[in-house]
Amino acid sequence: MNHRSRSFFLEQLNSIFSNLLPLLDVELIPAGNTTLTAADNELDCPGGLDQCTEMQLQACALEHFWKSGDSYSDSTRQDIFDLIWCTFKNRHLEGVMDVAERCANDHIALDPWNTIHGCYSEGNGKDLVAAHIKTTQGLIGSAEYWSVPMVFVNGTNVTDLATAKTKICELYVSRNAEDCL
């Protein structure tokens, strides 16, 4: 897993999302630097099979639960964000399935694991990540600079992740990041 993505998600995006949930419409696109192999249309993840599995499980959680919220301030989104945050804490991608199941059961009030695991087992997770790869490639084409993770605020690519909090607070709260977060 990309260290920069993990650090941003765990250290910055978590506080931004948790503190500004009612103000933000966040779209999470688990694809990273993953590609589809030309020969057999399989996922090729830089972090190997475990990274591919983790991204597919995240994509399934987003597909089945994130989009079911009434609005971007719906508490379901906080639950799914917390689930993904929990999976990102699995730094060495050990026991990905067990960690994902524990995270799902700890952070979603419903019985999510059967839905998430079923999506993955049926191959839908791969299809979702493949669609996310295409979305990411479209974003890359519109960005003057890109790396993983890609962060956009009001359609503008934030290239210095250290300033993401400040930019969001300036745009949405009209306060500095210290007061905002």
VEXBA-727300 format. One record per residue: residue in three letters; x, z, y of N, C-alpha, C in turn. Coordinates in pm, 1 decimal, m for minus. Last residue first. Layout:
residues N
ALA X Z Y X Z Y X Z Y
...
This chain:
residues 181
LEU m1025.6 1233.0 2284.5 m1009.7 1267.0 2143.5 m952.2 1404.4 2133.6
CYS m1060.1 1239.9 2561.8 m1153.6 1166.7 2477.6 m1145.8 1214.0 2333.5
ASP m846.2 1363.9 2677.4 m979.3 1420.6 2697.0 m1079.3 1363.1 2598.4
GLU m642.5 1192.8 2583.9 m634.4 1336.8 2560.4 m771.9 1402.2 2574.3
ALA m710.7 936.5 2673.3 m717.5 966.8 2530.9 m713.0 1116.0 2503.1
ASN m914.9 948.3 2972.1 m790.0 926.8 2901.9 m801.2 978.2 2758.9
ARG m1228.5 772.8 3002.2 m1146.3 890.9 3015.8 m1013.7 862.8 2946.3
SER m1427.1 589.0 2939.4 m1373.5 593.4 3075.4 m1300.0 723.6 3103.5
VAL m1527.4 534.7 2696.5 m1555.6 666.2 2748.8 m1511.1 680.7 2893.2
TYR m1463.4 275.2 2620.9 m1591.2 332.1 2581.8 m1626.4 462.8 2648.8
LEU m1214.0 200.5 2732.4 m1326.3 107.8 2728.4 m1460.8 176.3 2708.5
GLU m1051.7 427.8 2706.9 m1068.8 364.3 2838.3 m1192.2 275.4 2840.0
CYS m1067.0 471.6 2429.6 m1120.5 571.1 2523.1 m1143.7 511.2 2661.0
ILE m938.0 240.0 2336.2 m1077.3 267.4 2300.1 m1138.8 366.2 2397.2
LYS m681.2 272.3 2447.1 m763.0 154.9 2479.5 m910.3 179.0 2449.5
THR m600.7 515.1 2324.6 m611.2 504.2 2469.6 m700.8 388.5 2509.1
LYS m595.0 443.0 2052.5 m682.9 549.1 2101.0 m707.1 536.7 2250.9
ALA m393.7 237.8 2057.2 m531.9 209.6 2016.4 m628.5 315.2 2068.2
THR m127.2 268.7 2103.1 m214.9 268.3 2220.7 m361.9 248.5 2184.4
ALA m4.7 244.8 1861.0 6.0 374.3 1928.0 m86.3 382.4 2049.1
LEU m24.8 m21.3 1795.8 m121.7 70.8 1738.9 m117.4 208.7 1803.7
ASP m5.2 m288.3 1974.8 67.2 m161.2 1971.6 m30.5 m54.7 1924.6
THR m195.8 m487.1 1966.0 m70.9 m506.6 1892.3 13.3 m379.9 1883.5
VAL m516.3 m543.8 1937.8 m430.7 m435.8 1985.3 m302.4 m441.6 1904.0
ASN m691.9 m828.1 2025.2 m601.2 m772.6 1925.7 m512.4 m666.4 1990.5
THR m1017.1 m817.4 2142.2 m876.6 m829.8 2178.8 m790.8 m757.5 2076.4
GLY m1280.3 m763.1 2078.0 m1229.2 m896.7 2050.8 m1083.2 m918.3 2085.6
ASN m1304.3 m488.8 2135.5 m1380.9 m588.0 2212.0 m1321.9 m727.5 2198.7
VAL m1015.9 m452.6 1970.3 m1106.0 m376.4 2055.7 m1173.0 m477.5 2147.8
PHE m877.4 m475.1 1651.2 m933.4 m546.6 1764.9 m1025.3 m452.1 1840.6
VAL m605.3 m454.0 1442.8 m703.3 m376.7 1517.7 m746.1 m459.5 1637.8
MET m475.9 m494.5 1125.4 m512.4 m562.9 1249.3 m621.8 m480.7 1315.7
PRO m214.5 m295.7 972.6 m352.6 m337.7 991.2 m371.1 m414.2 1121.7
VAL m40.1 m593.2 953.2 m139.8 m511.9 885.7 m115.0 m367.9 925.1
SER m21.2 m810.7 1234.7 41.1 m737.2 1126.3 m70.7 m657.8 1060.8
TRP 11.3 m1062.9 1479.2 m63.6 m989.4 1378.7 29.4 m919.0 1282.0
TYR m50.0 m1214.6 1788.7 43.8 m1138.0 1707.0 m39.4 m1067.8 1601.0
GLU m263.1 m1356.3 1873.9 m130.7 m1404.8 1916.1 m21.1 m1333.1 1838.6
ALA m533.2 m1445.5 1660.1 m447.7 m1341.1 1717.8 m312.5 m1399.2 1757.6
SER m677.0 m1631.3 1526.2 m714.6 m1607.8 1665.6 m624.4 m1504.9 1734.2
GLY m572.5 m1633.4 1269.8 m567.6 m1756.8 1346.6 m599.3 m1736.0 1493.2
ILE m643.0 m1380.4 1187.4 m501.6 m1410.4 1209.8 m488.6 m1534.8 1296.7
LEU m915.4 m1414.9 1145.7 m869.2 m1329.0 1254.7 m723.8 m1356.8 1288.7
GLY m909.0 m1579.7 921.3 m971.9 m1627.3 1044.1 m929.5 m1545.4 1164.9
GLN m789.6 m1405.7 739.6 m718.3 m1528.5 777.8 m777.3 m1589.4 903.5
THR m996.9 m1218.7 719.7 m868.1 m1180.2 777.5 m789.9 m1302.4 821.7
THR m1189.1 m1375.1 589.2 m1217.6 m1317.8 720.4 m1088.3 m1283.1 791.9
LYS m1052.4 m1423.4 349.6 m1090.1 m1536.0 436.8 m1120.4 m1487.5 578.3
ILE m1037.6 m1161.5 253.3 m913.9 m1237.6 278.3 m943.7 m1353.5 373.2
HIS m1306.1 m1105.4 215.3 m1233.1 m1033.5 320.2 m1101.6 m1102.9 354.3
ALA m1355.1 m1266.8 m6.0 m1424.1 m1297.0 120.1 m1354.4 m1227.4 237.0
ALA m1193.4 m1127.7 m187.3 m1165.0 m1268.9 m158.9 m1232.0 m1310.9 m27.4
VAL m1329.6 m884.9 m193.6 m1195.2 m888.3 m134.7 m1157.0 m1032.4 m101.7
LEU m1564.2 m977.3 m322.7 m1571.6 m919.1 m188.9 m1435.4 m921.2 m119.7
ASP m1463.3 m1061.6 m569.8 m1528.8 m1158.9 m481.9 m1537.3 m1107.6 m337.7
LYS m1372.3 m813.7 m665.2 m1277.3 m923.6 m644.6 m1336.6 m1026.8 m548.9
GLY m1614.9 m678.6 m685.9 m1511.3 m629.0 m595.0 m1409.9 m737.2 m563.5
ASN m1750.4 m806.1 m889.6 m1795.1 m828.6 m752.6 m1692.8 m781.2 m650.5
GLY m1688.1 m751.2 m1148.2 m1607.2 m851.1 m1080.1 m1648.0 m877.4 m937.2
GLU m1809.4 m543.4 m1271.8 m1875.1 m673.7 m1284.8 m1798.7 m785.0 m1213.6
SER m1654.0 m330.5 m1186.8 m1649.4 m373.8 m1328.3 m1709.1 m512.2 m1349.3
TYR m1730.9 m301.4 m912.2 m1592.6 m334.6 m951.2 m1589.2 m395.5 m1092.0
CYS m2001.0 m231.6 m942.6 m1962.6 m345.8 m858.7 m1823.0 m394.3 m897.6
GLY m1968.8 2.5 m1095.3 m2040.5 m113.4 m1149.3 m2006.3 m240.4 m1073.3
HIS m1840.9 169.3 m912.8 m1769.2 128.0 m1033.6 m1835.6 6.6 m1097.2
ILE m2050.2 195.2 m723.5 m1918.2 143.7 m684.5 m1843.8 91.5 m806.1
THR m2263.7 298.7 m882.5 m2279.8 176.5 m803.1 m2144.3 113.9 m770.6
ASN m2151.1 530.0 m990.5 m2203.5 426.0 m1079.8 m2218.3 293.5 m1006.4
TRP m2083.7 676.6 m755.1 m1979.2 624.1 m841.1 m2030.7 514.5 m933.3
PRO m2291.9 786.2 m597.2 m2231.4 657.9 m562.4 m2142.9 596.0 m669.2
ASP m2554.9 936.8 m563.3 m2471.5 925.3 m683.0 m2399.7 791.1 m673.4
LEU m2532.5 1066.5 m224.3 m2603.9 1001.2 m333.5 m2518.5 1008.1 m459.8
ALA m2344.2 1167.0 m48.2 m2449.5 1255.0 m97.8 m2525.0 1195.0 m217.6
ILE m2001.4 1127.0 m65.3 m2128.9 1056.6 m49.8 m2236.8 1139.3 m118.6
HIS m1770.8 1276.8 m113.4 m1803.3 1237.2 23.8 m1935.5 1164.3 42.1
ASP m1721.6 1339.7 m380.6 m1700.9 1442.7 m278.2 m1760.5 1405.7 m143.5
ASN m1764.4 1101.4 m515.8 m1852.4 1214.7 m544.3 m1839.0 1325.2 m440.6
ALA m1554.4 949.9 m407.0 m1694.3 906.4 m393.3 m1788.4 1023.7 m412.3
CYS m1330.9 1098.5 m489.7 m1358.1 1079.5 m346.6 m1504.2 1039.6 m323.3
ARG m1352.7 1074.1 m768.8 m1357.2 1205.9 m706.3 m1394.1 1193.1 m558.6
GLU m1324.9 793.5 m791.6 m1446.1 859.9 m839.3 m1461.1 998.0 m774.5
ALA m1067.0 756.8 m684.3 m1182.6 693.6 m620.0 m1313.1 760.5 m663.1
VAL m915.3 900.3 m872.6 m916.7 941.6 m732.1 m1039.2 884.2 m661.5
ASP m963.8 747.9 m1103.4 m1001.1 889.6 m1098.5 m1010.7 939.5 m954.9
MET m858.2 495.3 m1023.5 m999.3 510.5 m1062.1 m1044.7 655.7 m1052.4
VAL m583.3 558.7 m971.0 m671.7 503.1 m867.9 m819.0 523.4 m901.1
GLY m351.7 701.0 m1061.2 m486.4 733.3 m1106.4 m593.5 684.8 m1011.3
GLU m162.5 656.9 m771.0 m164.1 708.3 m907.5 m306.7 746.2 m944.9
LEU m72.1 559.4 m522.1 m170.7 485.9 m600.1 m169.9 526.9 m747.5
HIS 73.6 720.3 m362.0 147.9 642.8 m461.8 56.5 564.7 m556.1
ARG m124.3 838.3 m191.4 m8.9 764.9 m139.2 61.2 674.1 m240.1
ASN m413.1 894.4 m144.8 m346.8 872.4 m273.4 m225.8 781.8 m249.7
LYS m533.0 875.3 97.6 m442.8 988.9 78.9 m367.0 979.1 m53.4
PHE m711.1 669.0 68.0 m583.4 639.4 133.6 m483.9 755.0 118.4
THR m930.7 801.5 m35.2 m852.8 715.2 m125.1 m717.6 679.6 m64.4
CYS m1014.0 937.8 199.2 m972.4 1014.2 81.8 m889.2 927.3 m12.8
TRP m1092.4 720.0 353.2 m984.3 805.5 400.3 m927.0 885.0 283.4
ILE m1311.0 641.5 198.4 m1194.4 553.4 207.9 m1072.9 631.1 257.1
LEU m1478.6 866.9 240.4 m1440.8 824.6 105.3 m1314.1 739.2 110.1
ASP m1507.9 858.9 518.4 m1441.0 973.6 456.1 m1396.8 941.1 313.4
PHE m1655.1 621.5 542.0 m1523.3 631.7 604.6 m1444.5 744.9 539.5
ILE m1884.8 706.5 412.4 m1803.2 599.7 352.4 m1664.1 600.4 412.1
ASP m1972.7 905.9 594.7 m1948.0 938.1 453.7 m1857.5 834.2 387.8
GLN m2006.4 756.3 827.0 m1906.9 863.4 825.9 m1872.4 900.0 681.6
ARG m2216.3 592.7 742.7 m2086.6 533.1 773.8 m1976.8 638.7 777.1
THR m2423.4 771.9 722.5 m2374.1 708.8 600.5 m2236.8 647.7 625.0
SER m2498.3 834.4 980.3 m2406.9 926.8 913.0 m2354.4 870.3 781.0
ASP m2497.6 565.6 1213.8 m2559.0 629.5 1098.8 m2456.9 716.8 1025.5
SER m2404.7 411.9 1413.3 m2387.8 556.0 1430.3 m2450.4 634.0 1315.2
TYR m2468.3 154.4 1354.6 m2328.7 192.5 1341.5 m2304.2 339.3 1368.1
SER m2771.2 200.7 1164.7 m2696.4 152.3 1279.6 m2553.0 197.0 1263.8
ASP m2857.8 255.0 908.9 m2952.2 199.3 1005.6 m2882.0 140.2 1127.1
GLY m2649.8 156.9 632.5 m2680.7 244.7 745.1 m2773.0 176.0 843.7
SER m2569.6 m25.1 449.8 m2705.3 24.9 435.1 m2744.7 120.2 547.2
LYS m2309.7 m91.7 478.5 m2406.1 m183.7 538.2 m2549.1 m133.8 526.6
TRP m2194.6 115.1 328.6 m2168.1 102.0 473.0 m2276.2 19.3 539.5
PHE m2282.1 67.3 58.2 m2323.1 185.8 133.1 m2305.6 172.6 283.8
HIS m2199.3 m172.3 m56.5 m2321.4 m108.1 m105.5 m2369.5 9.4 m21.1
GLU m1967.1 m252.8 83.5 m2077.6 m345.9 60.6 m2207.9 m273.2 27.7
LEU m1800.7 m26.6 71.5 m1846.0 m80.3 200.2 m1968.9 m168.1 182.4
ALA m1763.4 m7.3 m204.4 m1824.6 103.7 m130.5 m1879.3 54.6 3.2
CYS m1635.3 m254.0 m252.3 m1765.2 m224.8 m314.0 m1836.8 m111.4 m241.2
ALA m1398.5 m214.7 m107.7 m1488.7 m324.7 m70.7 m1628.2 m302.1 m128.8
GLN m1287.2 m2.9 m254.3 m1323.9 16.4 m114.4 m1423.5 m90.6 m69.6
LEU m1244.1 m138.5 m496.0 m1334.0 m23.4 m492.9 m1379.4 6.1 m350.2
GLN m1058.8 m329.0 m407.6 m1187.2 m372.8 m462.8 m1288.8 m258.8 m461.3
MET m845.9 m163.8 m329.6 m915.0 m245.6 m228.6 m1050.2 m294.6 m279.3
GLU m774.7 m52.0 m580.0 m819.4 33.8 m470.0 m896.5 m47.0 m365.4
THR m694.7 m286.1 m717.9 m807.0 m205.4 m765.7 m863.0 m119.2 m653.4
CYS m473.3 m363.7 m565.3 m588.4 m453.8 m578.3 m712.9 m376.3 m621.8
GLN m309.8 m143.4 m612.2 m354.7 m170.9 m476.2 m476.7 m263.4 m480.1
ASP m268.5 m175.6 m887.4 m337.2 m56.6 m838.6 m387.6 m75.4 m695.6
LEU m124.1 m422.4 m898.4 m259.0 m412.5 m953.7 m335.5 m290.3 m900.5
GLY 73.5 m444.2 m590.1 45.5 m454.6 m732.9 m100.6 m433.2 m769.3
GLY 118.0 m456.1 m322.3 138.4 m327.4 m387.1 103.7 m327.0 m534.7
PRO 41.6 m717.3 m256.2 182.5 m679.3 m243.8 214.6 m548.2 m315.0
CYS m181.7 m878.5 m479.4 m161.3 m770.5 m382.8 m14.0 m732.8 m377.5
ASP m366.2 m1136.0 m547.0 m223.6 m1106.0 m553.5 m193.8 m1006.2 m442.1
LEU m649.0 m1221.1 m737.8 m593.7 m1146.9 m625.3 m445.8 m1119.1 m650.5
GLU m687.4 m1558.6 m860.0 m676.4 m1414.4 m880.8 m619.5 m1348.6 m755.3
ASN m709.7 m1835.7 m897.5 m796.3 m1767.8 m802.2 m801.4 m1616.9 m825.8
ASP m520.9 m1967.5 m1047.7 m634.9 m1908.6 m1118.2 m726.7 m1825.2 m1029.4
ALA m349.6 m2107.7 m859.8 m370.6 m2152.1 m997.1 m499.0 m2097.9 m1058.9
ALA m334.6 m1972.4 m618.1 m392.2 m2107.0 m622.1 m431.1 m2146.7 m764.2
THR m428.1 m1637.1 m565.8 m337.2 m1732.2 m628.4 m407.8 m1866.2 m641.5
LEU m499.7 m1499.6 m255.0 m556.9 m1551.0 m379.1 m459.1 m1650.6 m437.3
THR m341.4 m1207.2 m114.3 m371.3 m1349.9 m118.8 m442.5 m1381.2 m250.1
THR m306.3 m931.6 106.3 m345.0 m985.1 m23.8 m376.8 m1132.9 m11.3
ASN m243.7 m781.6 321.5 m164.0 m902.4 298.4 m192.9 m964.0 162.3
GLY m574.0 m666.0 375.0 m431.2 m653.4 400.1 m357.3 m785.2 387.2
ALA m833.8 m607.9 293.1 m767.6 m728.2 242.1 m617.6 m719.6 260.6
PRO m1106.9 m457.0 388.9 m996.4 m432.0 296.7 m942.8 m562.0 237.1
ILE m1215.4 m411.5 684.8 m1198.8 m531.6 603.3 m1081.7 m510.0 508.7
LEU m1455.7 m247.1 873.6 m1338.3 m230.8 788.8 m1332.2 m349.5 693.2
GLU m1571.1 m234.4 1190.7 m1577.2 m315.3 1069.5 m1445.7 m297.1 994.3
VAL m1752.0 m23.3 1401.0 m1626.6 m48.2 1331.8 m1653.0 m134.1 1208.7
ASP m1873.4 33.0 1685.6 m1919.3 m48.6 1573.9 m1792.6 m95.5 1503.7
LEU m1893.7 345.0 1853.8 m1816.9 234.9 1797.1 m1891.3 161.1 1687.8
LEU m2029.1 568.1 1941.0 m1995.4 466.5 2039.7 m1936.7 339.4 1980.1
PRO m2064.6 755.6 1740.0 m2183.9 698.2 1803.1 m2154.6 582.5 1899.2
LEU m1782.7 811.0 1670.3 m1874.0 739.4 1582.0 m1995.2 680.8 1653.2
LEU m1570.3 941.3 1789.0 m1642.8 841.4 1868.6 m1743.3 760.3 1786.5
ASN m1453.8 1117.9 1609.1 m1491.6 1165.4 1742.3 m1580.2 1068.7 1819.9
SER m1408.2 964.8 1376.7 m1482.4 1090.6 1368.8 m1533.4 1136.5 1504.8
PHE m1253.8 749.4 1477.4 m1383.9 727.6 1414.4 m1468.0 855.0 1414.8
ILE m1026.1 880.8 1577.6 m1104.7 790.0 1661.6 m1245.9 777.9 1605.7
SER m933.9 1018.7 1352.1 m980.0 1094.1 1468.6 m1063.2 1007.3 1561.9
ASN m885.3 793.1 1179.1 m970.7 903.8 1138.6 m1022.1 981.2 1259.7
LEU m698.4 636.3 1308.4 m835.6 587.3 1298.5 m931.2 699.7 1259.8
GLN m461.4 804.2 1286.9 m522.1 764.8 1413.5 m668.8 727.4 1400.1
GLU m391.0 887.3 1024.2 m348.7 964.5 1140.3 m420.2 928.6 1270.1
LEU m501.8 715.2 828.6 m503.1 859.8 810.1 m480.3 937.3 939.7
PHE m466.0 454.2 938.3 m596.5 499.3 890.6 m603.4 651.1 885.6
PHE m191.5 449.9 997.6 m290.5 427.3 1102.5 m426.1 482.9 1060.4
SER m81.6 496.4 740.5 m56.8 589.6 850.4 m161.1 573.9 960.0
ARG m175.1 268.1 601.6 m209.1 401.8 555.9 m193.4 503.0 669.9
SER m54.1 62.1 751.4 m200.0 70.8 738.0 m242.6 211.2 700.5
ARG 217.1 125.4 715.0 161.1 118.6 849.4 8.3 129.7 846.2
HIS 250.9 97.4 439.3 268.1 229.0 502.4 203.3 233.5 641.3
ASN 51.6 m76.4 218.6 125.8 m87.6 342.8 130.0 48.3 414.6
MET 85.1 0.0 m117.6 0.0 0.0 0.0 89.2 0.0 123.3
